[in-house]
Amino acid sequence: MKDKTLVYIEEYFSRFPQAEYLKKSVAETIDLLCGAARNAKILLCGNGGSAADCEHVAGELLKGFESERPLSDEKKDALYSFGDKGKYVADNLQQGICCIPLVSFSAAATAFLNDCKPDLLFAQLVNSVAKRGDVLLAFSTSGNSENVINAAIAAKANGVKVVALTGKSGGKIKDFADVLLNVPAEKTYLVQEMHLPLYHLLCHAAESELFGE
């Protein structure tokens, strides 16, 4: 890892020393996210507040988080061929990390919920869009959300690595996770409060690794 990335990690654990046991899992997750960003994509799923977290993470990945991420010269040159308008686009777009918050498919979701098994919604979406090499960030504060567990199972069957963000016990999903990020809290709102700085770290670190000097 880059020195700057290591600094971000150390800063996080200095603020949250009670989560020190997650250090190795955090490093593994950063490696997985960077691998997916280079060659595949990141999928996200969760319920309620965790669904909002999925959207939040996507917002940090799809555009610059702490860096501006200018386009590559090759992409800029392609856009410049469209004249002044292309130059405007090229000079103002940012590089993104390909990700899909599965919670955002509102029309497909309502159709599936109406016609099929509700607890398989995320599994259906994973089955439809996932490819080998992708990574699924699966949020469940209890670790026992059936639709998230089913998504993890579908992901693994499709050659997708699963990172589960949960509360302290890890719940049932830990049996289907390649990496477990079980923050040291149990009540739902406290788990969610600890998930936010953790996924900010993951976004910051991935950006540093992929776009930093």
Steps between C-alpha positions, in 0.01 A plus 500: 500500500602859444636691796208743487250215516673359805476843664123506442469155656704596804299820544178300497617253764636780717145639508337159546748290701215270607490376138871412487415133440366600155838617371575190293145482366512866400822443306347196327190701410704783350688248284173345384342837419803614304510174306133532414542866404778414254339199336133471599253685725371538854143407597327618817189386685330557834166590657365822647780715637747259345335559161574869550858403585522316166400819319747697711789269412408512131503879513855496633621248242338630183671839526789656687489452877804687634678527163383660175589197283551667159449285194790320338671673209370230266139560600547877485639475146197296393266767638704789358420367151146634554616861505424758766215296644720194528772709668248627755395143577858372515621776729218455750432126520667287767612140500261272684505157657240277339237403756130414511287558811245222453257692723449750214309276259158625608296387199667159476472462877127570515439264208697223668343559841156482341563187294767298680653417837578829682794355692673424169493854358869576549592144401310548173679828429838346581420205274410741219791745513788332685806364324800309631745748650234732641476577870176519700488732800217348703367716784304341784521645849389170653665280240170312477310681221373216283494698175861611556612147591331365187682766296830385650423141404413604143816708486729217603334269250588756230867529600445828687688577823279604792591760761243506781461813711321399818479548875720328755362145477523483122171311488426226248655685208849443637476144368469638144747789521853500363575795727306594814495860624310453825521833680499499884135593555171312525207741491398583145555875516838458670613251237394744227688780674815288488446388142515855366859588597606149404370523146636852472840348576447233233404762241790726597749214489375365166520848350855540632609166356335552160545870436757629748853596400 
